[in-house]
Amino acid sequence: MTEFNELFQSGFQAVIEAVVDSAASWKPRPGLDQELVDFLDKLTRPFLLLWVEHSQTLRLSTLETLAAMRTGMLSALLSSAMATTSSTPSS
């Protein structure tokens, strides 16, 4: 888990808990539950967009790392093969 993940979870949870705690003091009225759900939905959307943006960069950096590793391994294999070929006496 990255530092971003921990901060994101803490921040998101704190915001949701604050709204839910605040809702306990709202004046009761018809439709209040749905109003709270709608508000939480609107509040969640920016967090969702931020999470999706962050997760895409993670996937990309992971793929870039894997690609670099593959390239590095391929280079090492080629170097090894070339060294073996050049050190083999010709018939």
N, C-alpha and C positions, 0 to 999 in steps of 0.2 A: 504494500500500500504506500502511495506517495504522500508527501507532505500536503500536497493539494487535496488529496482525497480526505485526509483527516480534517483539514481546515474547512473544506466544503461541507462535510457531514456535520461538523460542530456548528457551523454557521447556519446551515439550513434547518437543523433540528432546533436551534435556539429561536429562529424566526417563527417557525411553526408553533413551538411551545408558547411563545409570547402571545401570539394571536389567539390560540386556544384558551390560554389563561385569561386573556382579556375578554374573550367572548363570555366567560362565566359571569362577568359583571354587566353584560348588555341587558337592556330592558327586554323582558320576554314579550314576544309578539308572534303572530302567525307567520310562518315561513322563515323564522330565524335560523333554523338548522340548515335549510337550503342556502340561505344568504351566506352562512359561514362556509359551507362547502364551495360555493361559487367564488368567494373571496380567496379561500385557500388555493383553489385551482388557478386563479389569476396570479397569485403570489408565487406559485410553483413554476410557472412557465419560464420566467427569466433564469431560474436555477437550472431548469432542464436544458435550456439553450446553452448555458455556460458549461454544464456537464458534458453535453454532446460535443461541444467545441473542444473541450479539454481531452475527452476520450479519443477524438480523432487524431489529435497531435500525439497521443501515446501510441496509438496503433502505427502511425507513420514512423515515429522514432524507433519503435520496436522493429518494424520492417526494415528501416534503414540500417539498424544494428545487425539484423540477420543478413541483409545483403552484403554489408561490409565484411561480416564474418565469412560468408560464402566466398566472396572475392578473395579474402585473405587466405582461406583454406585452398582455394583453387590455385592461387599464385604459389603457395607453398608446395602443393602437389606438382605443379609444372616445374618449379625450380628443382625439386627433388628428382623428378623424372629426367630433366635435362642433365643434371649432375650425374645421374646414374648412366645415362646414355653416353655422355662424353668421357666417362671414366672406364667404359667397357672397351676392351681392346677390339679392334676390327680384325676380321678374318681375312 
